[in-house]
């Protein structure tokens, strides 16, 4: 068991089980877990606290410097011809513009976006989920 464990670089339960099943039978997960709990190198490794993913929120200092756009699919509850809602939100103030859309074609989305830009100006950063309606020609 020790030889298999060191050959896979002190790997975990699943990797050890696969490695041991190549040569031996009747090696259970319980046996592997007992060995892993007794391995000094693995215990030292697990004692080091793992750094979490630290995400600094993007900071905006003025209105309309960073905005987000998205579409809400309302096809199941369409209002006559309108099947989508275009959402435009300012990151700093959380001010939201909502516009109804009949489809999510890039032309219609661009027209609504141009209308908002003409009213409020274009933001320095425009964030989207890179859907086809936002990344199309």
N, CA, C and O atoms as CSV, one atom per row, in Angstrom:
chain,resi,resn,atom,element,x,y,z
A,1,UNK,N,N,0.841,-1.184,0.000
A,1,UNK,CA,C,0.000,0.000,0.000
A,1,UNK,C,C,0.886,1.246,0.000
A,1,UNK,O,O,0.617,2.211,-0.715
A,2,UNK,N,N,1.936,1.210,0.805
A,2,UNK,CA,C,2.841,2.352,0.871
A,2,UNK,C,C,3.509,2.601,-0.475
A,2,UNK,O,O,3.634,3.749,-0.900
A,3,UNK,N,N,3.937,1.543,-1.144
A,3,UNK,CA,C,4.590,1.685,-2.444
A,3,UNK,C,C,3.658,2.333,-3.462
A,3,UNK,O,O,4.087,3.201,-4.223
A,4,UNK,N,N,2.396,1.926,-3.487
A,4,UNK,CA,C,1.423,2.512,-4.415
A,4,UNK,C,C,1.168,3.974,-4.070
A,4,UNK,O,O,1.022,4.826,-4.946
A,5,UNK,N,N,1.120,4.234,-2.782
A,5,UNK,CA,C,0.838,5.602,-2.329
A,5,UNK,C,C,1.965,6.556,-2.721
A,5,UNK,O,O,1.699,7.660,-3.196
A,6,UNK,N,N,3.193,6.154,-2.531
A,6,UNK,CA,C,4.308,7.032,-2.895
A,6,UNK,C,C,4.488,7.113,-4.408
A,6,UNK,O,O,4.942,8.137,-4.919
A,7,UNK,N,N,4.138,6.042,-5.137
A,7,UNK,CA,C,4.299,6.074,-6.598
A,7,UNK,C,C,3.336,7.057,-7.265
A,7,UNK,O,O,3.629,7.569,-8.345
A,8,UNK,N,N,2.205,7.321,-6.642
A,8,UNK,CA,C,1.264,8.295,-7.218
A,8,UNK,C,C,1.417,9.665,-6.572
A,8,UNK,O,O,0.563,10.537,-6.736
A,9,UNK,N,N,2.527,9.853,-5.827
A,9,UNK,CA,C,2.820,11.168,-5.271
A,9,UNK,C,C,1.908,11.554,-4.124
A,9,UNK,O,O,1.459,12.696,-4.034
A,10,UNK,N,N,1.634,10.598,-3.245
A,10,UNK,CA,C,0.768,10.822,-2.079
A,10,UNK,C,C,-0.622,11.276,-2.524
A,10,UNK,O,O,-1.208,12.201,-1.961
A,11,UNK,N,N,-1.120,10.604,-3.535
A,11,UNK,CA,C,-2.457,10.909,-4.041
A,11,UNK,C,C,-3.542,10.483,-3.067
A,11,UNK,O,O,-3.262,9.851,-2.049
A,12,UNK,N,N,-4.749,10.823,-3.377
A,12,UNK,CA,C,-5.878,10.571,-2.500
A,12,UNK,C,C,-6.477,9.192,-2.645
A,12,UNK,O,O,-5.913,8.303,-3.283
A,13,UNK,N,N,-7.634,9.042,-2.034
A,13,UNK,CA,C,-8.339,7.765,-1.926
A,13,UNK,C,C,-8.616,7.144,-3.283
A,13,UNK,O,O,-8.299,5.973,-3.494
A,14,UNK,N,N,-9.192,7.888,-4.199
A,14,UNK,CA,C,-9.606,7.346,-5.488
A,14,UNK,C,C,-8.404,6.919,-6.333
A,14,UNK,O,O,-8.415,5.847,-6.938
A,15,UNK,N,N,-7.372,7.760,-6.371
A,15,UNK,CA,C,-6.177,7.421,-7.148
A,15,UNK,C,C,-5.487,6.189,-6.575
A,15,UNK,O,O,-4.990,5.339,-7.314
A,16,UNK,N,N,-5.463,6.106,-5.241
A,16,UNK,CA,C,-4.847,4.924,-4.617
A,16,UNK,C,C,-5.633,3.663,-4.937
A,16,UNK,O,O,-5.051,2.618,-5.227
A,17,UNK,N,N,-6.954,3.761,-4.886
A,17,UNK,CA,C,-7.792,2.597,-5.161
A,17,UNK,C,C,-7.551,2.095,-6.584
A,17,UNK,O,O,-7.423,0.889,-6.794
A,18,UNK,N,N,-7.487,2.984,-7.548
A,18,UNK,CA,C,-7.238,2.590,-8.934
A,18,UNK,C,C,-5.868,1.939,-9.088
A,18,UNK,O,O,-5.720,0.930,-9.779
A,19,UNK,N,N,-4.860,2.534,-8.431
A,19,UNK,CA,C,-3.503,2.005,-8.526
A,19,UNK,C,C,-3.402,0.619,-7.884
A,19,UNK,O,O,-2.764,-0.281,-8.432
A,20,UNK,N,N,-4.032,0.455,-6.728
A,20,UNK,CA,C,-3.958,-0.826,-6.030
A,20,UNK,C,C,-4.748,-1.919,-6.737
A,20,UNK,O,O,-4.376,-3.091,-6.678
A,21,UNK,N,N,-5.841,-1.543,-7.406
A,21,UNK,CA,C,-6.647,-2.545,-8.112
A,21,UNK,C,C,-5.931,-3.112,-9.331
A,21,UNK,O,O,-6.330,-4.152,-9.855
A,22,UNK,N,N,-4.891,-2.446,-9.781
A,22,UNK,CA,C,-4.111,-2.980,-10.894
A,22,UNK,C,C,-3.327,-4.224,-10.484
A,22,UNK,O,O,-3.101,-5.118,-11.301
A,23,UNK,N,N,-2.906,-4.281,-9.201
A,23,UNK,CA,C,-2.056,-5.381,-8.748
A,23,UNK,C,C,-2.731,-6.303,-7.739
A,23,UNK,O,O,-2.421,-7.493,-7.685
A,24,UNK,N,N,-3.654,-5.762,-6.935
A,24,UNK,CA,C,-4.200,-6.530,-5.820
A,24,UNK,C,C,-5.724,-6.563,-5.863
A,24,UNK,O,O,-6.361,-5.736,-6.514
A,25,UNK,N,N,-6.294,-7.541,-5.153
A,25,UNK,CA,C,-7.753,-7.649,-5.000
A,25,UNK,C,C,-8.084,-7.494,-3.523
A,25,UNK,O,O,-7.212,-7.623,-2.664
A,26,UNK,N,N,-9.337,-7.220,-3.241
A,26,UNK,CA,C,-9.847,-7.130,-1.871
A,26,UNK,C,C,-9.230,-6.001,-1.046
A,26,UNK,O,O,-9.204,-6.092,0.181
A,27,UNK,N,N,-8.736,-4.948,-1.681
A,27,UNK,CA,C,-8.278,-3.765,-0.947
A,27,UNK,C,C,-9.482,-2.817,-0.895
A,27,UNK,O,O,-9.959,-2.350,-1.929
A,28,UNK,N,N,-9.954,-2.546,0.296
A,28,UNK,CA,C,-11.163,-1.733,0.442
A,28,UNK,C,C,-10.808,-0.267,0.667
A,28,UNK,O,O,-9.666,0.076,0.972
A,29,UNK,N,N,-11.793,0.568,0.511
A,29,UNK,CA,C,-11.615,2.001,0.754
A,29,UNK,C,C,-11.298,2.243,2.225
A,29,UNK,O,O,-10.542,3.158,2.553
A,30,UNK,N,N,-11.873,1.427,3.118
A,30,UNK,CA,C,-11.601,1.583,4.540
A,30,UNK,C,C,-10.113,1.394,4.837
A,30,UNK,O,O,-9.538,2.143,5.627
A,31,UNK,N,N,-9.493,0.402,4.210
A,31,UNK,CA,C,-8.062,0.161,4.409
A,31,UNK,C,C,-7.256,1.356,3.899
A,31,UNK,O,O,-6.312,1.809,4.547
A,32,UNK,N,N,-7.645,1.853,2.732
A,32,UNK,CA,C,-6.940,3.002,2.152
A,32,UNK,C,C,-7.088,4.216,3.056
A,32,UNK,O,O,-6.120,4.946,3.269
A,33,UNK,N,N,-8.273,4.445,3.587
A,33,UNK,CA,C,-8.490,5.603,4.461
A,33,UNK,C,C,-7.675,5.489,5.746
A,33,UNK,O,O,-7.155,6.493,6.233
A,34,UNK,N,N,-7.555,4.288,6.301
A,34,UNK,CA,C,-6.732,4.100,7.496
A,34,UNK,C,C,-5.285,4.454,7.180
A,34,UNK,O,O,-4.619,5.137,7.959
A,35,UNK,N,N,-4.803,3.985,6.030
A,35,UNK,CA,C,-3.416,4.290,5.658
A,35,UNK,C,C,-3.231,5.797,5.447
A,35,UNK,O,O,-2.249,6.371,5.918
A,36,UNK,N,N,-4.164,6.435,4.745
A,36,UNK,CA,C,-4.043,7.873,4.492
A,36,UNK,C,C,-4.045,8.668,5.791
A,36,UNK,O,O,-3.339,9.670,5.907
A,37,UNK,N,N,-4.828,8.233,6.763
A,37,UNK,CA,C,-4.863,8.935,8.052
A,37,UNK,C,C,-3.575,8.742,8.839
A,37,UNK,O,O,-3.290,9.537,9.735
A,38,UNK,N,N,-2.787,7.713,8.537
A,38,UNK,CA,C,-1.531,7.456,9.239
A,38,UNK,C,C,-0.310,7.994,8.492
A,38,UNK,O,O,0.782,8.048,9.057
A,39,UNK,N,N,-0.482,8.389,7.239
A,39,UNK,CA,C,0.641,8.900,6.438
A,39,UNK,C,C,1.034,10.293,6.948
A,39,UNK,O,O,0.238,11.230,6.884
A,40,UNK,N,N,2.271,10.421,7.454
A,40,UNK,CA,C,2.719,11.692,8.044
A,40,UNK,C,C,2.782,12.809,7.008
A,40,UNK,O,O,2.388,13.938,7.299
A,41,UNK,N,N,3.266,12.516,5.814
A,41,UNK,CA,C,3.389,13.550,4.775
A,41,UNK,C,C,2.012,14.085,4.386
A,41,UNK,O,O,1.832,15.292,4.224
A,42,UNK,N,N,1.036,13.177,4.236
A,42,UNK,CA,C,-0.317,13.605,3.876
A,42,UNK,C,C,-0.951,14.421,5.004
A,42,UNK,O,O,-1.691,15.370,4.747
A,43,UNK,N,N,-0.660,14.052,6.242
A,43,UNK,CA,C,-1.213,14.788,7.374
A,43,UNK,C,C,-0.633,16.199,7.442
A,43,UNK,O,O,-1.348,17.152,7.752
A,44,UNK,N,N,0.664,16.334,7.152
A,44,UNK,CA,C,1.278,17.667,7.144
A,44,UNK,C,C,0.705,18.513,6.015
A,44,UNK,O,O,0.487,19.715,6.170
A,45,UNK,N,N,0.464,17.867,4.876
A,45,UNK,CA,C,-0.120,18.583,3.734
A,45,UNK,C,C,-1.519,19.088,4.051
A,45,UNK,O,O,-1.878,20.208,3.685
A,46,UNK,N,N,-2.305,18.267,4.728
A,46,UNK,CA,C,-3.696,18.651,5.001
A,46,UNK,C,C,-3.800,19.699,6.103
A,46,UNK,O,O,-4.836,20.352,6.232
A,47,UNK,N,N,-2.736,19.873,6.909
A,47,UNK,CA,C,-2.772,20.865,7.981
A,47,UNK,C,C,-2.539,22.273,7.463
A,47,UNK,O,O,-2.902,23.237,8.136
A,48,UNK,N,N,-1.951,22.418,6.297
A,48,UNK,CA,C,-1.725,23.735,5.722
A,48,UNK,C,C,-3.067,24.281,5.257
A,48,UNK,O,O,-3.721,23.676,4.407
A,49,UNK,N,N,-3.485,25.422,5.808
A,49,UNK,CA,C,-4.785,25.954,5.383
A,49,UNK,C,C,-4.734,26.382,3.926
A,49,UNK,O,O,-3.810,27.071,3.494
A,50,UNK,N,N,-5.732,25.965,3.187
A,50,UNK,CA,C,-5.804,26.323,1.779
A,50,UNK,C,C,-6.341,27.734,1.653
A,50,UNK,O,O,-7.276,28.133,2.346
A,51,UNK,N,N,-5.729,28.469,0.757
A,51,UNK,CA,C,-6.181,29.832,0.527
A,51,UNK,C,C,-7.452,29.800,-0.303
A,51,UNK,O,O,-7.514,29.145,-1.343
A,52,UNK,N,N,-8.448,30.504,0.162
A,52,UNK,CA,C,-9.696,30.582,-0.579
A,52,UNK,C,C,-9.560,31.548,-1.732
A,52,UNK,O,O,-8.631,32.355,-1.781
A,53,UNK,N,N,-10.462,31.462,-2.626
A,53,UNK,CA,C,-10.482,32.361,-3.763
A,53,UNK,C,C,-10.957,33.719,-3.283
A,53,UNK,O,O,-12.099,33.861,-2.845
A,54,UNK,N,N,-10.096,34.709,-3.361
A,54,UNK,CA,C,-10.436,36.047,-2.914
A,54,UNK,C,C,-10.726,36.884,-4.149
A,54,UNK,O,O,-9.853,37.119,-4.985
A,55,UNK,N,N,-11.945,37.318,-4.240
A,55,UNK,CA,C,-12.342,38.121,-5.381
A,55,UNK,C,C,-12.628,39.530,-4.887
A,55,UNK,O,O,-13.515,39.751,-4.063
A,56,UNK,N,N,-11.869,40.465,-5.403
A,56,UNK,CA,C,-12.121,41.851,-5.043
A,56,UNK,C,C,-13.226,42.369,-5.957
A,56,UNK,O,O,-13.117,42.271,-7.180
A,57,UNK,N,N,-14.279,42.914,-5.376
A,57,UNK,CA,C,-15.345,43.412,-6.237
A,57,UNK,C,C,-14.857,44.601,-7.052
A,57,UNK,O,O,-14.098,45.433,-6.554
A,58,UNK,N,N,-15.289,44.677,-8.291
A,58,UNK,CA,C,-14.876,45.821,-9.110
A,58,UNK,C,C,-15.454,47.103,-8.538
A,58,UNK,O,O,-16.637,47.167,-8.202
A,59,UNK,N,N,-14.621,48.112,-8.431
A,59,UNK,CA,C,-15.061,49.374,-7.847
A,59,UNK,C,C,-15.383,50.375,-8.952
A,59,UNK,O,O,-14.642,50.512,-9.925
A,60,UNK,N,N,-16.481,51.054,-8.781
A,60,UNK,CA,C,-16.874,52.110,-9.697
A,60,UNK,C,C,-16.945,53.397,-8.898
A,60,UNK,O,O,-17.478,53.418,-7.788
A,61,UNK,N,N,-16.412,54.459,-9.454
A,61,UNK,CA,C,-16.390,55.716,-8.721
A,61,UNK,C,C,-17.404,56.723,-9.240
A,61,UNK,O,O,-17.677,57.728,-8.585
A,62,UNK,N,N,-17.953,56.459,-10.397
A,62,UNK,CA,C,-18.954,57.382,-10.926
A,62,UNK,C,C,-20.012,56.610,-11.698
A,62,UNK,O,O,-19.784,55.494,-12.165
A,63,UNK,N,N,-21.169,57.234,-11.815
A,63,UNK,CA,C,-22.273,56.589,-12.518
A,63,UNK,C,C,-21.907,56.365,-13.980
A,63,UNK,O,O,-21.230,57.186,-14.599
A,64,UNK,N,N,-22.354,55.272,-14.503
A,64,UNK,CA,C,-22.178,54.910,-15.908
A,64,UNK,C,C,-20.725,54.613,-16.274
A,64,UNK,O,O,-20.370,54.679,-17.451
A,65,UNK,N,N,-19.875,54.287,-15.298
A,65,UNK,CA,C,-18.508,53.894,-15.640
A,65,UNK,C,C,-18.437,52.389,-15.892
A,65,UNK,O,O,-17.612,51.923,-16.679
A,66,UNK,N,N,-19.307,51.631,-15.219
A,66,UNK,CA,C,-19.362,50.178,-15.423
A,66,UNK,C,C,-20.823,49.759,-15.391
A,66,UNK,O,O,-21.544,50.058,-14.439
A,67,UNK,N,N,-21.256,49.064,-16.441
A,67,UNK,CA,C,-22.652,48.629,-16.517
A,67,UNK,C,C,-22.710,47.163,-16.938
A,67,UNK,O,O,-21.775,46.625,-17.532
A,68,UNK,N,N,-23.832,46.540,-16.614
A,68,UNK,CA,C,-24.036,45.139,-16.953
A,68,UNK,C,C,-25.307,45.007,-17.777
A,68,UNK,O,O,-26.285,45.720,-17.553
A,69,UNK,N,N,-25.279,44.082,-18.737
A,69,UNK,CA,C,-26.467,43.829,-19.546
A,69,UNK,C,C,-26.756,42.331,-19.549
A,69,UNK,O,O,-25.855,41.497,-19.464
A,70,UNK,N,N,-28.036,42.026,-19.649
A,70,UNK,CA,C,-28.459,40.631,-19.709
A,70,UNK,C,C,-29.865,40.587,-20.285
A,70,UNK,O,O,-30.538,41.612,-20.393
A,71,UNK,N,N,-30.298,39.392,-20.651
A,71,UNK,CA,C,-31.653,39.178,-21.142
A,71,UNK,C,C,-32.369,38.199,-20.223
A,71,UNK,O,O,-31.789,37.211,-19.771
A,72,UNK,N,N,-33.633,38.487,-19.958
A,72,UNK,CA,C,-34.475,37.571,-19.205
A,72,UNK,C,C,-35.429,36.931,-20.194
A,72,UNK,O,O,-36.124,37.622,-20.938
A,73,UNK,N,N,-35.459,35.605,-20.198
A,73,UNK,CA,C,-36.311,34.858,-21.119
A,73,UNK,C,C,-37.712,34.755,-20.520
A,73,UNK,O,O,-37.899,34.131,-19.476
A,74,UNK,N,N,-38.682,35.358,-21.172
A,74,UNK,CA,C,-40.065,35.339,-20.703
A,74,UNK,C,C,-40.972,34.622,-21.701
A,74,UNK,O,O,-42.172,34.893,-21.742
A,75,UNK,N,N,-40.426,33.719,-22.498
A,75,UNK,CA,C,-41.210,33.063,-23.551
A,75,UNK,C,C,-42.382,32.269,-22.975
A,75,UNK,O,O,-43.430,32.158,-23.611
A,76,UNK,N,N,-42.208,31.724,-21.788
A,76,UNK,CA,C,-43.295,30.956,-21.174
A,76,UNK,C,C,-44.447,31.860,-20.739
A,76,UNK,O,O,-45.593,31.419,-20.656
A,77,UNK,N,N,-44.133,33.129,-20.462
A,77,UNK,CA,C,-45.153,34.091,-20.032
A,77,UNK,C,C,-45.106,35.328,-20.921
A,77,UNK,O,O,-45.077,36.455,-20.425
A,78,UNK,N,N,-45.097,35.121,-22.210
A,78,UNK,CA,C,-44.963,36.231,-23.153
A,78,UNK,C,C,-46.131,37.200,-23.035
A,78,UNK,O,O,-47.267,36.807,-22.769
A,79,UNK,N,N,-45.818,38.487,-23.243
A,79,UNK,CA,C,-46.827,39.539,-23.250
A,79,UNK,C,C,-47.023,39.948,-24.706
A,79,UNK,O,O,-46.260,40.755,-25.238
A,80,UNK,N,N,-48.022,39.405,-25.332
A,80,UNK,CA,C,-48.283,39.515,-26.776
A,80,UNK,C,C,-47.030,39.106,-27.543
A,80,UNK,O,O,-46.640,37.940,-27.477
A,81,UNK,N,N,-46.385,40.018,-28.266
A,81,UNK,CA,C,-45.213,39.669,-29.074
A,81,UNK,C,C,-43.907,39.738,-28.282
A,81,UNK,O,O,-42.880,39.240,-28.745
A,82,UNK,N,N,-43.932,40.342,-27.108
A,82,UNK,CA,C,-42.698,40.545,-26.336
A,82,UNK,C,C,-42.363,39.295,-25.522
A,82,UNK,O,O,-43.137,38.869,-24.665
A,83,UNK,N,N,-41.192,38.714,-25.810
A,83,UNK,CA,C,-40.801,37.441,-25.200
A,83,UNK,C,C,-39.561,37.541,-24.319
A,83,UNK,O,O,-39.230,36.595,-23.604
A,84,UNK,N,N,-38.875,38.676,-24.365
A,84,UNK,CA,C,-37.641,38.856,-23.596
A,84,UNK,C,C,-37.644,40.225,-22.926
A,84,UNK,O,O,-38.305,41.157,-23.384
A,85,UNK,N,N,-36.894,40.327,-21.836
A,85,UNK,CA,C,-36.701,41.619,-21.171
A,85,UNK,C,C,-35.207,41.905,-21.192
A,85,UNK,O,O,-34.401,41.095,-20.736
A,86,UNK,N,N,-34.852,43.057,-21.724
A,86,UNK,CA,C,-33.473,43.515,-21.753
A,86,UNK,C,C,-33.208,44.255,-20.447
A,86,UNK,O,O,-33.943,45.179,-20.096
A,87,UNK,N,N,-32.159,43.854,-19.725
A,87,UNK,CA,C,-31.825,44.459,-18.430
A,87,UNK,C,C,-30.479,45.155,-18.561
A,87,UNK,O,O,-29.488,44.539,-18.954
A,88,UNK,N,N,-30.448,46.454,-18.226
A,88,UNK,CA,C,-29.230,47.263,-18.255
A,88,UNK,C,C,-29.085,47.866,-16.867
A,88,UNK,O,O,-29.946,48.634,-16.438
A,89,UNK,N,N,-28.001,47.529,-16.149
A,89,UNK,CA,C,-27.850,47.996,-14.774
A,89,UNK,C,C,-26.514,48.689,-14.575
A,89,UNK,O,O,-25.468,48.188,-14.987
A,90,UNK,N,N,-26.568,49.856,-13.932
A,90,UNK,CA,C,-25.362,50.579,-13.555
A,90,UNK,C,C,-24.785,49.913,-12.312
A,90,UNK,O,O,-25.515,49.646,-11.357
A,91,UNK,N,N,-23.492,49.645,-12.316
A,91,UNK,CA,C,-22.866,48.907,-11.218
A,91,UNK,C,C,-22.829,49.714,-9.923
A,91,UNK,O,O,-23.046,49.153,-8.849
A,92,UNK,N,N,-22.565,50.989,-9.998
A,92,UNK,CA,C,-22.423,51.808,-8.796
A,92,UNK,C,C,-23.761,52.099,-8.140
A,92,UNK,O,O,-23.936,51.851,-6.947
A,93,UNK,N,N,-24.696,52.617,-8.903
A,93,UNK,CA,C,-25.969,53.066,-8.331
A,93,UNK,C,C,-27.043,51.987,-8.327
A,93,UNK,O,O,-28.078,52.138,-7.679
A,94,UNK,N,N,-26.798,50.899,-9.048
A,94,UNK,CA,C,-27.780,49.821,-9.219
A,94,UNK,C,C,-29.023,50.297,-9.982
A,94,UNK,O,O,-30.068,49.649,-9.931
A,95,UNK,N,N,-28.911,51.404,-10.674
A,95,UNK,CA,C,-30.008,51.928,-11.493
A,95,UNK,C,C,-30.237,50.974,-12.659
A,95,UNK,O,O,-29.295,50.587,-13.350
A,96,UNK,N,N,-31.498,50.597,-12.872
A,96,UNK,CA,C,-31.823,49.588,-13.872
A,96,UNK,C,C,-32.711,50.175,-14.959
A,96,UNK,O,O,-33.648,50.925,-14.687
A,97,UNK,N,N,-32.393,49.815,-16.189
A,97,UNK,CA,C,-33.240,50.119,-17.341
A,97,UNK,C,C,-33.784,48.788,-17.849
A,97,UNK,O,O,-33.013,47.859,-18.090
A,98,UNK,N,N,-35.083,48.688,-18.013
A,98,UNK,CA,C,-35.703,47.478,-18.547
A,98,UNK,C,C,-36.375,47.826,-19.862
A,98,UNK,O,O,-37.056,48.846,-19.965
A,99,UNK,N,N,-36.191,46.997,-20.851
A,99,UNK,CA,C,-36.817,47.207,-22.158
A,99,UNK,C,C,-37.375,45.884,-22.660
A,99,UNK,O,O,-36.704,44.857,-22.555
A,100,UNK,N,N,-38.585,45.886,-23.202
A,100,UNK,CA,C,-39.134,44.645,-23.763
A,100,UNK,C,C,-38.535,44.362,-25.150
A,100,UNK,O,O,-38.239,45.281,-25.914
A,101,UNK,N,N,-38.368,43.087,-25.448
A,101,UNK,CA,C,-37.856,42.671,-26.753
A,101,UNK,C,C,-38.759,41.590,-27.336
A,101,UNK,O,O,-39.276,40.738,-26.613
A,102,UNK,N,N,-38.938,41.636,-28.638
A,102,UNK,CA,C,-39.730,40.608,-29.312
A,102,UNK,C,C,-38.879,39.370,-29.583
A,102,UNK,O,O,-39.397,38.254,-29.605
A,103,UNK,N,N,-37.594,39.560,-29.788
A,103,UNK,CA,C,-36.674,38.438,-30.008
A,103,UNK,C,C,-35.335,38.823,-29.396
A,103,UNK,O,O,-35.142,39.958,-28.960
A,104,UNK,N,N,-34.417,37.871,-29.369
A,104,UNK,CA,C,-33.094,38.213,-28.848
A,104,UNK,C,C,-32.058,38.269,-29.963
A,104,UNK,O,O,-30.887,37.942,-29.767
A,105,UNK,N,N,-32.517,38.689,-31.135
A,105,UNK,CA,C,-31.604,38.876,-32.262
A,105,UNK,C,C,-30.648,40.034,-31.953
A,105,UNK,O,O,-31.013,40.997,-31.279
A,106,UNK,N,N,-29.453,39.920,-32.448
A,106,UNK,CA,C,-28.423,40.917,-32.174
A,106,UNK,C,C,-28.842,42.310,-32.642
A,106,UNK,O,O,-28.517,43.301,-31.988
A,107,UNK,N,N,-29.552,42.400,-33.757
A,107,UNK,CA,C,-29.984,43.700,-34.280
A,107,UNK,C,C,-30.924,44.402,-33.311
A,107,UNK,O,O,-30.790,45.601,-33.066
A,108,UNK,N,N,-31.869,43.661,-32.762
A,108,UNK,CA,C,-32.829,44.262,-31.836
A,108,UNK,C,C,-32.146,44.659,-30.525
A,108,UNK,O,O,-32.442,45.711,-29.958
A,109,UNK,N,N,-31.233,43.812,-30.053
A,109,UNK,CA,C,-30.493,44.119,-28.826
A,109,UNK,C,C,-29.625,45.359,-29.036
A,109,UNK,O,O,-29.558,46.223,-28.163
A,110,UNK,N,N,-28.964,45.450,-30.183
A,110,UNK,CA,C,-28.119,46.605,-30.481
A,110,UNK,C,C,-28.941,47.882,-30.567
A,110,UNK,O,O,-28.487,48.941,-30.134
A,111,UNK,N,N,-30.143,47.792,-31.121
A,111,UNK,CA,C,-31.007,48.963,-31.228
A,111,UNK,C,C,-31.400,49.482,-29.840
A,111,UNK,O,O,-31.358,50.687,-29.588
A,112,UNK,N,N,-31.776,48.577,-28.953
A,112,UNK,CA,C,-32.152,48.968,-27.586
A,112,UNK,C,C,-30.940,49.522,-26.846
A,112,UNK,O,O,-31.059,50.504,-26.113
A,113,UNK,N,N,-29.790,48.912,-27.027
A,113,UNK,CA,C,-28.569,49.367,-26.370
A,113,UNK,C,C,-28.174,50.755,-26.868
A,113,UNK,O,O,-27.754,51.601,-26.078
A,114,UNK,N,N,-28.304,50.989,-28.148
A,114,UNK,CA,C,-28.013,52.308,-28.711
A,114,UNK,C,C,-28.970,53.355,-28.155
A,114,UNK,O,O,-28.566,54.486,-27.885
A,115,UNK,N,N,-30.228,52.985,-27.984
A,115,UNK,CA,C,-31.218,53.895,-27.407
A,115,UNK,C,C,-30.821,54.302,-25.980
A,115,UNK,O,O,-30.943,55.470,-25.611
A,116,UNK,N,N,-30.352,53.348,-25.189
A,116,UNK,CA,C,-29.919,53.644,-23.813
A,116,UNK,C,C,-28.653,54.492,-23.830
A,116,UNK,O,O,-28.523,55.424,-23.036
A,117,UNK,N,N,-27.720,54.180,-24.723
A,117,UNK,CA,C,-26.491,54.959,-24.827
A,117,UNK,C,C,-26.784,56.407,-25.205
A,117,UNK,O,O,-26.125,57.324,-24.714
A,118,UNK,N,N,-27.760,56.611,-26.067
A,118,UNK,CA,C,-28.107,57.981,-26.463
A,118,UNK,C,C,-28.715,58.766,-25.297
A,118,UNK,O,O,-28.557,59.984,-25.218
A,119,UNK,N,N,-29.394,58.081,-24.414
A,119,UNK,CA,C,-30.011,58.749,-23.267
A,119,UNK,C,C,-29.021,58.999,-22.131
A,119,UNK,O,O,-29.055,60.062,-21.510
A,120,UNK,N,N,-28.137,58.034,-21.849
A,120,UNK,CA,C,-27.258,58.125,-20.684
A,120,UNK,C,C,-25.772,58.186,-21.022
A,120,UNK,O,O,-24.957,58.482,-20.148
A,121,UNK,N,N,-25.409,57.914,-22.255
A,121,UNK,CA,C,-24.012,57.839,-22.639
A,121,UNK,C,C,-23.523,56.404,-22.523
A,121,UNK,O,O,-24.112,55.596,-21.805
A,122,UNK,N,N,-22.455,56.092,-23.225
A,122,UNK,CA,C,-21.892,54.742,-23.195
A,122,UNK,C,C,-20.979,54.591,-21.985
A,122,UNK,O,O,-20.217,55.505,-21.672
A,123,UNK,N,N,-21.043,53.450,-21.300
A,123,UNK,CA,C,-20.167,53.253,-20.140
A,123,UNK,C,C,-18.740,52.939,-20.575
A,123,UNK,O,O,-18.502,52.548,-21.718
A,124,UNK,N,N,-17.799,53.112,-19.659
A,124,UNK,CA,C,-16.409,52.751,-19.935
A,124,UNK,C,C,-16.271,51.236,-20.063
A,124,UNK,O,O,-15.531,50.741,-20.913
A,125,UNK,N,N,-16.991,50.504,-19.211
A,125,UNK,CA,C,-16.959,49.046,-19.231
A,125,UNK,C,C,-18.383,48.542,-19.340
A,125,UNK,O,O,-19.243,48.910,-18.540
A,126,UNK,N,N,-18.633,47.702,-20.327
A,126,UNK,CA,C,-19.942,47.085,-20.504
A,126,UNK,C,C,-19.761,45.583,-20.347
A,126,UNK,O,O,-19.070,44.950,-21.146
A,127,UNK,N,N,-20.376,45.015,-19.328
A,127,UNK,CA,C,-20.196,43.612,-18.988
A,127,UNK,C,C,-21.425,42.825,-19.399
A,127,UNK,O,O,-22.557,43.239,-19.147
A,128,UNK,N,N,-21.187,41.664,-20.047
A,128,UNK,CA,C,-22.279,40.782,-20.430
A,128,UNK,C,C,-21.826,39.339,-20.251
A,128,UNK,O,O,-20.672,39.081,-19.908
A,129,UNK,N,N,-22.736,38.406,-20.484
A,129,UNK,CA,C,-22.382,36.992,-20.374
A,129,UNK,C,C,-21.866,36.436,-21.701
A,129,UNK,O,O,-21.737,35.220,-21.847
A,130,UNK,N,N,-21.574,37.292,-22.656
A,130,UNK,CA,C,-21.039,36.924,-23.965
A,130,UNK,C,C,-21.956,36.002,-24.758
A,130,UNK,O,O,-21.488,35.168,-25.535
A,131,UNK,N,N,-23.260,36.154,-24.561
A,131,UNK,CA,C,-24.222,35.406,-25.354
A,131,UNK,C,C,-24.165,35.860,-26.807
A,131,UNK,O,O,-23.605,36.915,-27.105
A,132,UNK,N,N,-24.737,35.080,-27.705
A,132,UNK,CA,C,-24.692,35.421,-29.136
A,132,UNK,C,C,-25.347,36.765,-29.414
A,132,UNK,O,O,-24.934,37.491,-30.318
A,133,UNK,N,N,-26.363,37.089,-28.639
A,133,UNK,CA,C,-27.055,38.350,-28.869
A,133,UNK,C,C,-26.176,39.559,-28.538
A,133,UNK,O,O,-26.449,40.664,-29.005
A,134,UNK,N,N,-25.115,39.358,-27.730
A,134,UNK,CA,C,-24.219,40.447,-27.366
A,134,UNK,C,C,-22.898,40.439,-28.142
A,134,UNK,O,O,-22.221,41.464,-28.227
A,135,UNK,N,N,-22.536,39.295,-28.700
A,135,UNK,CA,C,-21.239,39.163,-29.376
A,135,UNK,C,C,-21.361,38.993,-30.880
A,135,UNK,O,O,-20.371,38.694,-31.548
A,136,UNK,N,N,-22.527,39.174,-31.413
A,136,UNK,CA,C,-22.735,38.998,-32.841
A,136,UNK,C,C,-22.332,40.250,-33.585
A,136,UNK,O,O,-22.234,41.327,-32.997
A,137,UNK,N,N,-22.093,40.109,-34.901
A,137,UNK,CA,C,-21.741,41.296,-35.699
A,137,UNK,C,C,-22.866,42.288,-35.661
A,137,UNK,O,O,-22.769,43.354,-36.268
